[in-house]
């Protein structure tokens, strides 16, 4: 019995030592999981907003100048022209109106032609008539210079600008069963030339009264001629 006391005491001490060891182990684990709030870092502030580059002002565009208006071309003025061929064998008269022209070529015997067409802004003209007749001319100053081609023959001419009663006249009518067609050119000096066709047969035309347009025929018949315009 005396020997079991120390043994008991030894066992009690061993149990106590094991208990303390267990408590220490448990306390160490708990302390390692504790976090001291005083040691927490300061709350992170919101990240600064990404700086937006300042809007660049739109480059100022130079004002585009308005295009200059295209000058409006103007057709040659209305006018009358009357003259002769360079060889003085025939007459030419031209009347312009609203950018169009009508012309008459006449030698006073058997050759004649009526021609018409447009006049360009630069004063040039290309007029055409029956059987391939044509007139090519241009207004130069106060006259028309050009050529007339009829039946493969060509005449150069100059026709100065003129005024009433100068110019070109025409009369068509049926008289005493005959179909009459006459053309006249009155020159600035008062001289005139014309052809009167009777049923298509050409002959020298009787004189025309420019003031009234009256034409007295050889057989007593009468015609009235009018100025020709386009």
PyMOL CGO cylinders between C-alpha atoms (Angstrom):
from pymol import cmd
from pymol.cgo import CYLINDER

trace = [
    CYLINDER, 0.00, 0.00, 0.00, 2.86, 2.33, 0.85, 0.3, 1, 1, 1, 1, 1, 1,
    CYLINDER, 2.86, 2.33, 0.85, 4.28, 1.71, -2.70, 0.3, 1, 1, 1, 1, 1, 1,
    CYLINDER, 4.28, 1.71, -2.70, 1.06, 2.49, -4.56, 0.3, 1, 1, 1, 1, 1, 1,
    CYLINDER, 1.06, 2.49, -4.56, 0.93, 6.07, -3.27, 0.3, 1, 1, 1, 1, 1, 1,
    CYLINDER, 0.93, 6.07, -3.27, 3.94, 7.28, -5.19, 0.3, 1, 1, 1, 1, 1, 1,
    CYLINDER, 3.94, 7.28, -5.19, 2.67, 5.47, -8.27, 0.3, 1, 1, 1, 1, 1, 1,
    CYLINDER, 2.67, 5.47, -8.27, -0.66, 7.14, -8.01, 0.3, 1, 1, 1, 1, 1, 1,
    CYLINDER, -0.66, 7.14, -8.01, 0.98, 10.45, -7.60, 0.3, 1, 1, 1, 1, 1, 1,
    CYLINDER, 0.98, 10.45, -7.60, 3.04, 9.80, -10.70, 0.3, 1, 1, 1, 1, 1, 1,
    CYLINDER, 3.04, 9.80, -10.70, 0.00, 8.87, -12.73, 0.3, 1, 1, 1, 1, 1, 1,
    CYLINDER, 0.00, 8.87, -12.73, -1.91, 11.92, -11.57, 0.3, 1, 1, 1, 1, 1, 1,
    CYLINDER, -1.91, 11.92, -11.57, 1.02, 14.12, -12.59, 0.3, 1, 1, 1, 1, 1, 1,
    CYLINDER, 1.02, 14.12, -12.59, 1.19, 12.47, -15.99, 0.3, 1, 1, 1, 1, 1, 1,
    CYLINDER, 1.19, 12.47, -15.99, -2.53, 13.01, -16.55, 0.3, 1, 1, 1, 1, 1, 1,
    CYLINDER, -2.53, 13.01, -16.55, -2.21, 16.65, -15.54, 0.3, 1, 1, 1, 1, 1, 1,
    CYLINDER, -2.21, 16.65, -15.54, 0.75, 17.11, -17.87, 0.3, 1, 1, 1, 1, 1, 1,
    CYLINDER, 0.75, 17.11, -17.87, -1.18, 15.61, -20.76, 0.3, 1, 1, 1, 1, 1, 1,
    CYLINDER, -1.18, 15.61, -20.76, -4.16, 17.85, -20.00, 0.3, 1, 1, 1, 1, 1, 1,
    CYLINDER, -4.16, 17.85, -20.00, -2.03, 20.99, -19.94, 0.3, 1, 1, 1, 1, 1, 1,
    CYLINDER, -2.03, 20.99, -19.94, -0.34, 20.00, -23.18, 0.3, 1, 1, 1, 1, 1, 1,
    CYLINDER, -0.34, 20.00, -23.18, -3.71, 19.56, -24.79, 0.3, 1, 1, 1, 1, 1, 1,
    CYLINDER, -3.71, 19.56, -24.79, -4.91, 22.96, -23.56, 0.3, 1, 1, 1, 1, 1, 1,
    CYLINDER, -4.91, 22.96, -23.56, -1.79, 24.69, -24.85, 0.3, 1, 1, 1, 1, 1, 1,
    CYLINDER, -1.79, 24.69, -24.85, -2.15, 23.10, -28.24, 0.3, 1, 1, 1, 1, 1, 1,
    CYLINDER, -2.15, 23.10, -28.24, -5.76, 24.19, -28.46, 0.3, 1, 1, 1, 1, 1, 1,
    CYLINDER, -5.76, 24.19, -28.46, -4.93, 27.74, -27.38, 0.3, 1, 1, 1, 1, 1, 1,
    CYLINDER, -4.93, 27.74, -27.38, -2.14, 28.03, -29.96, 0.3, 1, 1, 1, 1, 1, 1,
    CYLINDER, -2.14, 28.03, -29.96, -4.43, 27.03, -32.77, 0.3, 1, 1, 1, 1, 1, 1,
    CYLINDER, -4.43, 27.03, -32.77, -7.06, 29.50, -31.78, 0.3, 1, 1, 1, 1, 1, 1,
    CYLINDER, -7.06, 29.50, -31.78, -4.67, 32.41, -31.50, 0.3, 1, 1, 1, 1, 1, 1,
    CYLINDER, -4.67, 32.41, -31.50, -3.27, 31.75, -34.94, 0.3, 1, 1, 1, 1, 1, 1,
    CYLINDER, -3.27, 31.75, -34.94, -6.76, 32.21, -36.49, 0.3, 1, 1, 1, 1, 1, 1,
    CYLINDER, -6.76, 32.21, -36.49, -7.48, 35.51, -34.75, 0.3, 1, 1, 1, 1, 1, 1,
    CYLINDER, -7.48, 35.51, -34.75, -7.03, 38.64, -36.61, 0.3, 1, 1, 1, 1, 1, 1,
    CYLINDER, -7.03, 38.64, -36.61, -6.53, 41.89, -34.82, 0.3, 1, 1, 1, 1, 1, 1,
    CYLINDER, -6.53, 41.89, -34.82, -8.71, 44.47, -36.46, 0.3, 1, 1, 1, 1, 1, 1,
    CYLINDER, -8.71, 44.47, -36.46, -6.34, 47.17, -35.34, 0.3, 1, 1, 1, 1, 1, 1,
    CYLINDER, -6.34, 47.17, -35.34, -3.69, 45.79, -37.64, 0.3, 1, 1, 1, 1, 1, 1,
    CYLINDER, -3.69, 45.79, -37.64, -5.99, 45.78, -40.70, 0.3, 1, 1, 1, 1, 1, 1,
    CYLINDER, -5.99, 45.78, -40.70, -4.76, 48.07, -43.43, 0.3, 1, 1, 1, 1, 1, 1,
    CYLINDER, -4.76, 48.07, -43.43, -6.87, 51.13, -44.19, 0.3, 1, 1, 1, 1, 1, 1,
    CYLINDER, -6.87, 51.13, -44.19, -9.86, 50.48, -46.37, 0.3, 1, 1, 1, 1, 1, 1,
    CYLINDER, -9.86, 50.48, -46.37, -8.80, 50.64, -49.97, 0.3, 1, 1, 1, 1, 1, 1,
    CYLINDER, -8.80, 50.64, -49.97, -10.08, 53.71, -51.64, 0.3, 1, 1, 1, 1, 1, 1,
    CYLINDER, -10.08, 53.71, -51.64, -11.87, 53.41, -54.96, 0.3, 1, 1, 1, 1, 1, 1,
    CYLINDER, -11.87, 53.41, -54.96, -9.39, 53.40, -57.80, 0.3, 1, 1, 1, 1, 1, 1,
    CYLINDER, -9.39, 53.40, -57.80, -9.18, 56.81, -59.42, 0.3, 1, 1, 1, 1, 1, 1,
    CYLINDER, -9.18, 56.81, -59.42, -11.41, 57.09, -62.45, 0.3, 1, 1, 1, 1, 1, 1,
    CYLINDER, -11.41, 57.09, -62.45, -9.51, 56.71, -65.63, 0.3, 1, 1, 1, 1, 1, 1,
    CYLINDER, -9.51, 56.71, -65.63, -8.74, 60.16, -66.86, 0.3, 1, 1, 1, 1, 1, 1,
    CYLINDER, -8.74, 60.16, -66.86, -10.70, 60.93, -70.02, 0.3, 1, 1, 1, 1, 1, 1,
    CYLINDER, -10.70, 60.93, -70.02, -8.63, 62.85, -72.51, 0.3, 1, 1, 1, 1, 1, 1,
    CYLINDER, -8.63, 62.85, -72.51, -10.01, 66.32, -73.01, 0.3, 1, 1, 1, 1, 1, 1,
    CYLINDER, -10.01, 66.32, -73.01, -12.08, 66.60, -76.14, 0.3, 1, 1, 1, 1, 1, 1,
    CYLINDER, -12.08, 66.60, -76.14, -10.07, 68.16, -78.85, 0.3, 1, 1, 1, 1, 1, 1,
    CYLINDER, -10.07, 68.16, -78.85, -11.81, 71.02, -80.55, 0.3, 1, 1, 1, 1, 1, 1,
    CYLINDER, -11.81, 71.02, -80.55, -12.79, 70.19, -84.11, 0.3, 1, 1, 1, 1, 1, 1,
    CYLINDER, -12.79, 70.19, -84.11, -10.40, 71.81, -86.51, 0.3, 1, 1, 1, 1, 1, 1,
    CYLINDER, -10.40, 71.81, -86.51, -11.89, 74.90, -88.02, 0.3, 1, 1, 1, 1, 1, 1,
    CYLINDER, -11.89, 74.90, -88.02, -12.59, 74.29, -91.66, 0.3, 1, 1, 1, 1, 1, 1,
    CYLINDER, -12.59, 74.29, -91.66, -11.86, 77.08, -94.00, 0.3, 1, 1, 1, 1, 1, 1,
    CYLINDER, -11.86, 77.08, -94.00, -15.02, 78.29, -95.63, 0.3, 1, 1, 1, 1, 1, 1,
    CYLINDER, -15.02, 78.29, -95.63, -15.25, 76.94, -99.15, 0.3, 1, 1, 1, 1, 1, 1,
    CYLINDER, -15.25, 76.94, -99.15, -15.80, 79.83, -101.51, 0.3, 1, 1, 1, 1, 1, 1,
    CYLINDER, -15.80, 79.83, -101.51, -18.93, 79.54, -103.58, 0.3, 1, 1, 1, 1, 1, 1,
    CYLINDER, -18.93, 79.54, -103.58, -18.15, 78.83, -107.21, 0.3, 1, 1, 1, 1, 1, 1,
    CYLINDER, -18.15, 78.83, -107.21, -18.44, 81.85, -109.41, 0.3, 1, 1, 1, 1, 1, 1,
    CYLINDER, -18.44, 81.85, -109.41, -21.61, 81.70, -111.49, 0.3, 1, 1, 1, 1, 1, 1,
    CYLINDER, -21.61, 81.70, -111.49, -20.98, 80.70, -115.07, 0.3, 1, 1, 1, 1, 1, 1,
    CYLINDER, -20.98, 80.70, -115.07, -21.57, 83.70, -117.27, 0.3, 1, 1, 1, 1, 1, 1,
    CYLINDER, -21.57, 83.70, -117.27, -24.73, 83.24, -119.24, 0.3, 1, 1, 1, 1, 1, 1,
    CYLINDER, -24.73, 83.24, -119.24, -24.02, 83.21, -122.92, 0.3, 1, 1, 1, 1, 1, 1,
    CYLINDER, -24.02, 83.21, -122.92, -26.13, 85.52, -124.99, 0.3, 1, 1, 1, 1, 1, 1,
    CYLINDER, -26.13, 85.52, -124.99, -27.25, 84.83, -128.52, 0.3, 1, 1, 1, 1, 1, 1,
    CYLINDER, -27.25, 84.83, -128.52, -26.34, 87.44, -131.14, 0.3, 1, 1, 1, 1, 1, 1,
    CYLINDER, -26.34, 87.44, -131.14, -28.80, 90.31, -131.34, 0.3, 1, 1, 1, 1, 1, 1,
    CYLINDER, -28.80, 90.31, -131.34, -31.62, 90.28, -133.86, 0.3, 1, 1, 1, 1, 1, 1,
    CYLINDER, -31.62, 90.28, -133.86, -30.45, 92.01, -137.02, 0.3, 1, 1, 1, 1, 1, 1,
    CYLINDER, -30.45, 92.01, -137.02, -30.55, 92.25, -140.79, 0.3, 1, 1, 1, 1, 1, 1,
    CYLINDER, -30.55, 92.25, -140.79, -27.55, 91.83, -143.06, 0.3, 1, 1, 1, 1, 1, 1,
    CYLINDER, -27.55, 91.83, -143.06, -27.38, 92.40, -146.82, 0.3, 1, 1, 1, 1, 1, 1,
    CYLINDER, -27.38, 92.40, -146.82, -24.41, 92.36, -149.18, 0.3, 1, 1, 1, 1, 1, 1,
    CYLINDER, -24.41, 92.36, -149.18, -22.86, 90.89, -152.28, 0.3, 1, 1, 1, 1, 1, 1,
    CYLINDER, -22.86, 90.89, -152.28, -20.50, 88.11, -153.24, 0.3, 1, 1, 1, 1, 1, 1,
    CYLINDER, -20.50, 88.11, -153.24, -16.83, 88.96, -153.58, 0.3, 1, 1, 1, 1, 1, 1,
    CYLINDER, -16.83, 88.96, -153.58, -17.02, 88.54, -157.36, 0.3, 1, 1, 1, 1, 1, 1,
    CYLINDER, -17.02, 88.54, -157.36, -20.08, 90.88, -157.45, 0.3, 1, 1, 1, 1, 1, 1,
    CYLINDER, -20.08, 90.88, -157.45, -22.13, 88.29, -159.32, 0.3, 1, 1, 1, 1, 1, 1,
    CYLINDER, -22.13, 88.29, -159.32, -24.87, 87.74, -156.72, 0.3, 1, 1, 1, 1, 1, 1,
    CYLINDER, -24.87, 87.74, -156.72, -26.44, 89.09, -153.55, 0.3, 1, 1, 1, 1, 1, 1,
    CYLINDER, -26.44, 89.09, -153.55, -26.83, 87.56, -150.07, 0.3, 1, 1, 1, 1, 1, 1,
    CYLINDER, -26.83, 87.56, -150.07, -29.22, 88.69, -147.33, 0.3, 1, 1, 1, 1, 1, 1,
    CYLINDER, -29.22, 88.69, -147.33, -29.54, 87.24, -143.82, 0.3, 1, 1, 1, 1, 1, 1,
    CYLINDER, -29.54, 87.24, -143.82, -32.07, 87.93, -141.07, 0.3, 1, 1, 1, 1, 1, 1,
    CYLINDER, -32.07, 87.93, -141.07, -31.37, 86.93, -137.45, 0.3, 1, 1, 1, 1, 1, 1,
    CYLINDER, -31.37, 86.93, -137.45, -34.00, 86.52, -134.77, 0.3, 1, 1, 1, 1, 1, 1,
    CYLINDER, -34.00, 86.52, -134.77, -33.89, 84.69, -131.42, 0.3, 1, 1, 1, 1, 1, 1,
    CYLINDER, -33.89, 84.69, -131.42, -30.72, 82.79, -132.30, 0.3, 1, 1, 1, 1, 1, 1,
    CYLINDER, -30.72, 82.79, -132.30, -32.01, 81.60, -135.68, 0.3, 1, 1, 1, 1, 1, 1,
    CYLINDER, -32.01, 81.60, -135.68, -31.27, 82.81, -139.18, 0.3, 1, 1, 1, 1, 1, 1,
    CYLINDER, -31.27, 82.81, -139.18, -32.80, 82.72, -142.64, 0.3, 1, 1, 1, 1, 1, 1,
    CYLINDER, -32.80, 82.72, -142.64, -30.81, 83.67, -145.72, 0.3, 1, 1, 1, 1, 1, 1,
    CYLINDER, -30.81, 83.67, -145.72, -31.44, 84.19, -149.42, 0.3, 1, 1, 1, 1, 1, 1,
    CYLINDER, -31.44, 84.19, -149.42, -28.89, 83.89, -152.20, 0.3, 1, 1, 1, 1, 1, 1,
    CYLINDER, -28.89, 83.89, -152.20, -29.87, 85.32, -155.58, 0.3, 1, 1, 1, 1, 1, 1,
    CYLINDER, -29.87, 85.32, -155.58, -28.05, 86.18, -158.80, 0.3, 1, 1, 1, 1, 1, 1,
    CYLINDER, -28.05, 86.18, -158.80, -31.14, 87.89, -160.31, 0.3, 1, 1, 1, 1, 1, 1,
    CYLINDER, -31.14, 87.89, -160.31, -31.31, 85.51, -163.27, 0.3, 1, 1, 1, 1, 1, 1,
    CYLINDER, -31.31, 85.51, -163.27, -31.67, 81.80, -162.54, 0.3, 1, 1, 1, 1, 1, 1,
    CYLINDER, -31.67, 81.80, -162.54, -29.75, 80.79, -159.43, 0.3, 1, 1, 1, 1, 1, 1,
    CYLINDER, -29.75, 80.79, -159.43, -31.25, 81.23, -156.00, 0.3, 1, 1, 1, 1, 1, 1,
    CYLINDER, -31.25, 81.23, -156.00, -31.51, 79.42, -152.68, 0.3, 1, 1, 1, 1, 1, 1,
    CYLINDER, -31.51, 79.42, -152.68, -33.33, 79.83, -149.37, 0.3, 1, 1, 1, 1, 1, 1,
    CYLINDER, -33.33, 79.83, -149.37, -31.33, 78.67, -146.37, 0.3, 1, 1, 1, 1, 1, 1,
    CYLINDER, -31.33, 78.67, -146.37, -31.95, 78.53, -142.64, 0.3, 1, 1, 1, 1, 1, 1,
    CYLINDER, -31.95, 78.53, -142.64, -30.41, 77.31, -139.37, 0.3, 1, 1, 1, 1, 1, 1,
    CYLINDER, -30.41, 77.31, -139.37, -29.17, 78.27, -135.91, 0.3, 1, 1, 1, 1, 1, 1,
    CYLINDER, -29.17, 78.27, -135.91, -26.72, 80.99, -134.95, 0.3, 1, 1, 1, 1, 1, 1,
    CYLINDER, -26.72, 80.99, -134.95, -24.21, 80.03, -132.25, 0.3, 1, 1, 1, 1, 1, 1,
    CYLINDER, -24.21, 80.03, -132.25, -23.29, 82.25, -129.30, 0.3, 1, 1, 1, 1, 1, 1,
    CYLINDER, -23.29, 82.25, -129.30, -19.98, 83.10, -130.98, 0.3, 1, 1, 1, 1, 1, 1,
    CYLINDER, -19.98, 83.10, -130.98, -21.83, 84.40, -134.05, 0.3, 1, 1, 1, 1, 1, 1,
    CYLINDER, -21.83, 84.40, -134.05, -21.07, 81.43, -136.27, 0.3, 1, 1, 1, 1, 1, 1,
    CYLINDER, -21.07, 81.43, -136.27, -23.80, 79.89, -138.42, 0.3, 1, 1, 1, 1, 1, 1,
    CYLINDER, -23.80, 79.89, -138.42, -24.23, 76.94, -140.74, 0.3, 1, 1, 1, 1, 1, 1,
    CYLINDER, -24.23, 76.94, -140.74, -27.41, 77.28, -142.76, 0.3, 1, 1, 1, 1, 1, 1,
    CYLINDER, -27.41, 77.28, -142.76, -28.79, 74.70, -145.15, 0.3, 1, 1, 1, 1, 1, 1,
    CYLINDER, -28.79, 74.70, -145.15, -31.22, 74.69, -148.06, 0.3, 1, 1, 1, 1, 1, 1,
    CYLINDER, -31.22, 74.69, -148.06, -32.62, 72.43, -150.76, 0.3, 1, 1, 1, 1, 1, 1,
    CYLINDER, -32.62, 72.43, -150.76, -30.44, 70.23, -152.96, 0.3, 1, 1, 1, 1, 1, 1,
    CYLINDER, -30.44, 70.23, -152.96, -27.49, 70.38, -150.55, 0.3, 1, 1, 1, 1, 1, 1,
    CYLINDER, -27.49, 70.38, -150.55, -27.13, 74.16, -150.57, 0.3, 1, 1, 1, 1, 1, 1,
    CYLINDER, -27.13, 74.16, -150.57, -25.31, 75.56, -147.54, 0.3, 1, 1, 1, 1, 1, 1,
    CYLINDER, -25.31, 75.56, -147.54, -24.07, 78.80, -146.09, 0.3, 1, 1, 1, 1, 1, 1,
    CYLINDER, -24.07, 78.80, -146.09, -21.20, 78.96, -143.61, 0.3, 1, 1, 1, 1, 1, 1,
    CYLINDER, -21.20, 78.96, -143.61, -20.69, 82.35, -141.99, 0.3, 1, 1, 1, 1, 1, 1,
    CYLINDER, -20.69, 82.35, -141.99, -19.74, 84.26, -138.88, 0.3, 1, 1, 1, 1, 1, 1,
    CYLINDER, -19.74, 84.26, -138.88, -20.65, 87.65, -137.50, 0.3, 1, 1, 1, 1, 1, 1,
    CYLINDER, -20.65, 87.65, -137.50, -17.51, 89.77, -137.39, 0.3, 1, 1, 1, 1, 1, 1,
    CYLINDER, -17.51, 89.77, -137.39, -18.17, 93.20, -135.95, 0.3, 1, 1, 1, 1, 1, 1,
    CYLINDER, -18.17, 93.20, -135.95, -21.06, 94.71, -137.89, 0.3, 1, 1, 1, 1, 1, 1,
    CYLINDER, -21.06, 94.71, -137.89, -21.01, 92.29, -140.83, 0.3, 1, 1, 1, 1, 1, 1,
    CYLINDER, -21.01, 92.29, -140.83, -21.28, 88.64, -141.74, 0.3, 1, 1, 1, 1, 1, 1,
    CYLINDER, -21.28, 88.64, -141.74, -18.43, 87.01, -143.62, 0.3, 1, 1, 1, 1, 1, 1,
    CYLINDER, -18.43, 87.01, -143.62, -18.81, 83.58, -145.17, 0.3, 1, 1, 1, 1, 1, 1,
    CYLINDER, -18.81, 83.58, -145.17, -19.38, 81.37, -148.17, 0.3, 1, 1, 1, 1, 1, 1,
    CYLINDER, -19.38, 81.37, -148.17, -22.38, 79.96, -150.02, 0.3, 1, 1, 1, 1, 1, 1,
    CYLINDER, -22.38, 79.96, -150.02, -22.23, 76.66, -151.85, 0.3, 1, 1, 1, 1, 1, 1,
    CYLINDER, -22.23, 76.66, -151.85, -24.87, 75.75, -154.44, 0.3, 1, 1, 1, 1, 1, 1,
    CYLINDER, -24.87, 75.75, -154.44, -24.57, 72.88, -156.90, 0.3, 1, 1, 1, 1, 1, 1,
    CYLINDER, -24.57, 72.88, -156.90, -20.88, 72.42, -156.13, 0.3, 1, 1, 1, 1, 1, 1,
    CYLINDER, -20.88, 72.42, -156.13, -20.11, 76.07, -156.83, 0.3, 1, 1, 1, 1, 1, 1,
    CYLINDER, -20.11, 76.07, -156.83, -18.91, 78.33, -154.00, 0.3, 1, 1, 1, 1, 1, 1,
    CYLINDER, -18.91, 78.33, -154.00, -19.15, 82.10, -153.55, 0.3, 1, 1, 1, 1, 1, 1,
    CYLINDER, -19.15, 82.10, -153.55, -17.49, 84.11, -150.78, 0.3, 1, 1, 1, 1, 1, 1,
    CYLINDER, -17.49, 84.11, -150.78, -19.53, 87.08, -149.54, 0.3, 1, 1, 1, 1, 1, 1,
    CYLINDER, -19.53, 87.08, -149.54, -19.64, 90.00, -147.14, 0.3, 1, 1, 1, 1, 1, 1,
    CYLINDER, -19.64, 90.00, -147.14, -22.99, 91.25, -145.80, 0.3, 1, 1, 1, 1, 1, 1,
    CYLINDER, -22.99, 91.25, -145.80, -22.92, 94.42, -143.68, 0.3, 1, 1, 1, 1, 1, 1,
    CYLINDER, -22.92, 94.42, -143.68, -25.54, 95.02, -141.02, 0.3, 1, 1, 1, 1, 1, 1,
    CYLINDER, -25.54, 95.02, -141.02, -28.42, 97.08, -142.28, 0.3, 1, 1, 1, 1, 1, 1,
    CYLINDER, -28.42, 97.08, -142.28, -31.92, 98.26, -141.35, 0.3, 1, 1, 1, 1, 1, 1,
    CYLINDER, -31.92, 98.26, -141.35, -35.32, 98.65, -142.97, 0.3, 1, 1, 1, 1, 1, 1,
    CYLINDER, -35.32, 98.65, -142.97, -36.18, 98.80, -145.77, 0.3, 1, 1, 1, 1, 1, 1,
    CYLINDER, -36.18, 98.80, -145.77, -33.01, 96.84, -146.64, 0.3, 1, 1, 1, 1, 1, 1,
    CYLINDER, -33.01, 96.84, -146.64, -33.23, 93.09, -146.22, 0.3, 1, 1, 1, 1, 1, 1,
    CYLINDER, -33.23, 93.09, -146.22, -34.89, 90.07, -147.76, 0.3, 1, 1, 1, 1, 1, 1,
    CYLINDER, -34.89, 90.07, -147.76, -38.52, 89.79, -148.95, 0.3, 1, 1, 1, 1, 1, 1,
    CYLINDER, -38.52, 89.79, -148.95, -40.68, 87.01, -150.34, 0.3, 1, 1, 1, 1, 1, 1,
    CYLINDER, -40.68, 87.01, -150.34, -44.10, 86.63, -151.99, 0.3, 1, 1, 1, 1, 1, 1,
    CYLINDER, -44.10, 86.63, -151.99, -45.97, 83.45, -152.88, 0.3, 1, 1, 1, 1, 1, 1,
    CYLINDER, -45.97, 83.45, -152.88, -49.36, 83.43, -154.53, 0.3, 1, 1, 1, 1, 1, 1,
    CYLINDER, -49.36, 83.43, -154.53, -51.45, 82.01, -157.32, 0.3, 1, 1, 1, 1, 1, 1,
    CYLINDER, -51.45, 82.01, -157.32, -52.27, 84.55, -160.00, 0.3, 1, 1, 1, 1, 1, 1,
    CYLINDER, -52.27, 84.55, -160.00, -54.34, 83.74, -163.09, 0.3, 1, 1, 1, 1, 1, 1,
    CYLINDER, -54.34, 83.74, -163.09, -53.80, 80.04, -162.65, 0.3, 1, 1, 1, 1, 1, 1,
    CYLINDER, -53.80, 80.04, -162.65, -50.04, 80.29, -162.21, 0.3, 1, 1, 1, 1, 1, 1,
    CYLINDER, -50.04, 80.29, -162.21, -48.16, 79.52, -159.02, 0.3, 1, 1, 1, 1, 1, 1,
    CYLINDER, -48.16, 79.52, -159.02, -45.84, 82.43, -158.30, 0.3, 1, 1, 1, 1, 1, 1,
    CYLINDER, -45.84, 82.43, -158.30, -42.89, 82.41, -155.87, 0.3, 1, 1, 1, 1, 1, 1,
    CYLINDER, -42.89, 82.41, -155.87, -40.68, 85.48, -155.69, 0.3, 1, 1, 1, 1, 1, 1,
    CYLINDER, -40.68, 85.48, -155.69, -37.66, 86.52, -153.61, 0.3, 1, 1, 1, 1, 1, 1,
    CYLINDER, -37.66, 86.52, -153.61, -36.00, 89.94, -153.36, 0.3, 1, 1, 1, 1, 1, 1,
    CYLINDER, -36.00, 89.94, -153.36, -32.90, 91.41, -151.70, 0.3, 1, 1, 1, 1, 1, 1,
    CYLINDER, -32.90, 91.41, -151.70, -32.88, 95.14, -151.10, 0.3, 1, 1, 1, 1, 1, 1,
    CYLINDER, -32.88, 95.14, -151.10, -29.38, 96.50, -150.54, 0.3, 1, 1, 1, 1, 1, 1,
    CYLINDER, -29.38, 96.50, -150.54, -28.49, 99.41, -148.20, 0.3, 1, 1, 1, 1, 1, 1,
    CYLINDER, -28.49, 99.41, -148.20, -27.96, 101.67, -151.24, 0.3, 1, 1, 1, 1, 1, 1,
    CYLINDER, -27.96, 101.67, -151.24, -31.53, 100.97, -152.45, 0.3, 1, 1, 1, 1, 1, 1,
    CYLINDER, -31.53, 100.97, -152.45, -30.55, 98.65, -155.28, 0.3, 1, 1, 1, 1, 1, 1,
    CYLINDER, -30.55, 98.65, -155.28, -32.34, 95.32, -155.42, 0.3, 1, 1, 1, 1, 1, 1,
    CYLINDER, -32.34, 95.32, -155.42, -32.21, 91.96, -157.07, 0.3, 1, 1, 1, 1, 1, 1,
    CYLINDER, -32.21, 91.96, -157.07, -34.74, 89.15, -157.24, 0.3, 1, 1, 1, 1, 1, 1,
    CYLINDER, -34.74, 89.15, -157.24, -36.10, 86.10, -158.98, 0.3, 1, 1, 1, 1, 1, 1,
    CYLINDER, -36.10, 86.10, -158.98, -39.76, 85.35, -159.65, 0.3, 1, 1, 1, 1, 1, 1,
    CYLINDER, -39.76, 85.35, -159.65, -40.69, 81.78, -160.49, 0.3, 1, 1, 1, 1, 1, 1,
    CYLINDER, -40.69, 81.78, -160.49, -43.83, 81.04, -162.49, 0.3, 1, 1, 1, 1, 1, 1,
    CYLINDER, -43.83, 81.04, -162.49, -44.79, 77.42, -162.01, 0.3, 1, 1, 1, 1, 1, 1,
    CYLINDER, -44.79, 77.42, -162.01, -41.17, 76.71, -161.07, 0.3, 1, 1, 1, 1, 1, 1,
    CYLINDER, -41.17, 76.71, -161.07, -39.54, 78.54, -163.99, 0.3, 1, 1, 1, 1, 1, 1,
    CYLINDER, -39.54, 78.54, -163.99, -37.14, 81.29, -162.78, 0.3, 1, 1, 1, 1, 1, 1,
    CYLINDER, -37.14, 81.29, -162.78, -36.90, 84.76, -164.33, 0.3, 1, 1, 1, 1, 1, 1,
    CYLINDER, -36.90, 84.76, -164.33, -35.79, 88.22, -163.25, 0.3, 1, 1, 1, 1, 1, 1,
    CYLINDER, -35.79, 88.22, -163.25, -38.27, 89.62, -160.74, 0.3, 1, 1, 1, 1, 1, 1,
    CYLINDER, -38.27, 89.62, -160.74, -40.09, 92.92, -161.31, 0.3, 1, 1, 1, 1, 1, 1,
    CYLINDER, -40.09, 92.92, -161.31, -39.23, 95.75, -158.94, 0.3, 1, 1, 1, 1, 1, 1,
    CYLINDER, -39.23, 95.75, -158.94, -40.48, 95.66, -155.39, 0.3, 1, 1, 1, 1, 1, 1,
    CYLINDER, -40.48, 95.66, -155.39, -41.74, 98.72, -153.52, 0.3, 1, 1, 1, 1, 1, 1,
    CYLINDER, -41.74, 98.72, -153.52, -39.93, 98.24, -150.14, 0.3, 1, 1, 1, 1, 1, 1,
    CYLINDER, -39.93, 98.24, -150.14, -42.25, 100.64, -148.31, 0.3, 1, 1, 1, 1, 1, 1,
    CYLINDER, -42.25, 100.64, -148.31, -45.44, 98.77, -149.17, 0.3, 1, 1, 1, 1, 1, 1,
    CYLINDER, -45.44, 98.77, -149.17, -44.20, 95.40, -150.44, 0.3, 1, 1, 1, 1, 1, 1,
    CYLINDER, -44.20, 95.40, -150.44, -46.21, 95.88, -153.64, 0.3, 1, 1, 1, 1, 1, 1,
    CYLINDER, -46.21, 95.88, -153.64, -45.05, 94.15, -156.82, 0.3, 1, 1, 1, 1, 1, 1,
    CYLINDER, -45.05, 94.15, -156.82, -46.70, 94.93, -160.17, 0.3, 1, 1, 1, 1, 1, 1,
    CYLINDER, -46.70, 94.93, -160.17, -46.38, 92.12, -162.71, 0.3, 1, 1, 1, 1, 1, 1,
    CYLINDER, -46.38, 92.12, -162.71, -45.83, 92.63, -166.43, 0.3, 1, 1, 1, 1, 1, 1,
    CYLINDER, -45.83, 92.63, -166.43, -49.29, 91.25, -167.21, 0.3, 1, 1, 1, 1, 1, 1,
    CYLINDER, -49.29, 91.25, -167.21, -50.96, 93.62, -164.75, 0.3, 1, 1, 1, 1, 1, 1,
    CYLINDER, -50.96, 93.62, -164.75, -51.18, 91.16, -161.89, 0.3, 1, 1, 1, 1, 1, 1,
    CYLINDER, -51.18, 91.16, -161.89, -50.08, 92.18, -158.41, 0.3, 1, 1, 1, 1, 1, 1,
    CYLINDER, -50.08, 92.18, -158.41, -48.21, 90.58, -155.54, 0.3, 1, 1, 1, 1, 1, 1,
    CYLINDER, -48.21, 90.58, -155.54, -47.45, 91.69, -152.01, 0.3, 1, 1, 1, 1, 1, 1,
    CYLINDER, -47.45, 91.69, -152.01, -44.05, 90.72, -150.62, 0.3, 1, 1, 1, 1, 1, 1,
    CYLINDER, -44.05, 90.72, -150.62, -43.25, 90.54, -146.90, 0.3, 1, 1, 1, 1, 1, 1,
    CYLINDER, -43.25, 90.54, -146.90, -39.98, 90.74, -144.98, 0.3, 1, 1, 1, 1, 1, 1,
    CYLINDER, -39.98, 90.74, -144.98, -38.67, 87.25, -144.25, 0.3, 1, 1, 1, 1, 1, 1,
    CYLINDER, -38.67, 87.25, -144.25, -37.85, 86.33, -140.64, 0.3, 1, 1, 1, 1, 1, 1,
    CYLINDER, -37.85, 86.33, -140.64, -36.88, 82.97, -139.10, 0.3, 1, 1, 1, 1, 1, 1,
]
cmd.load_cgo(trace, "trace")
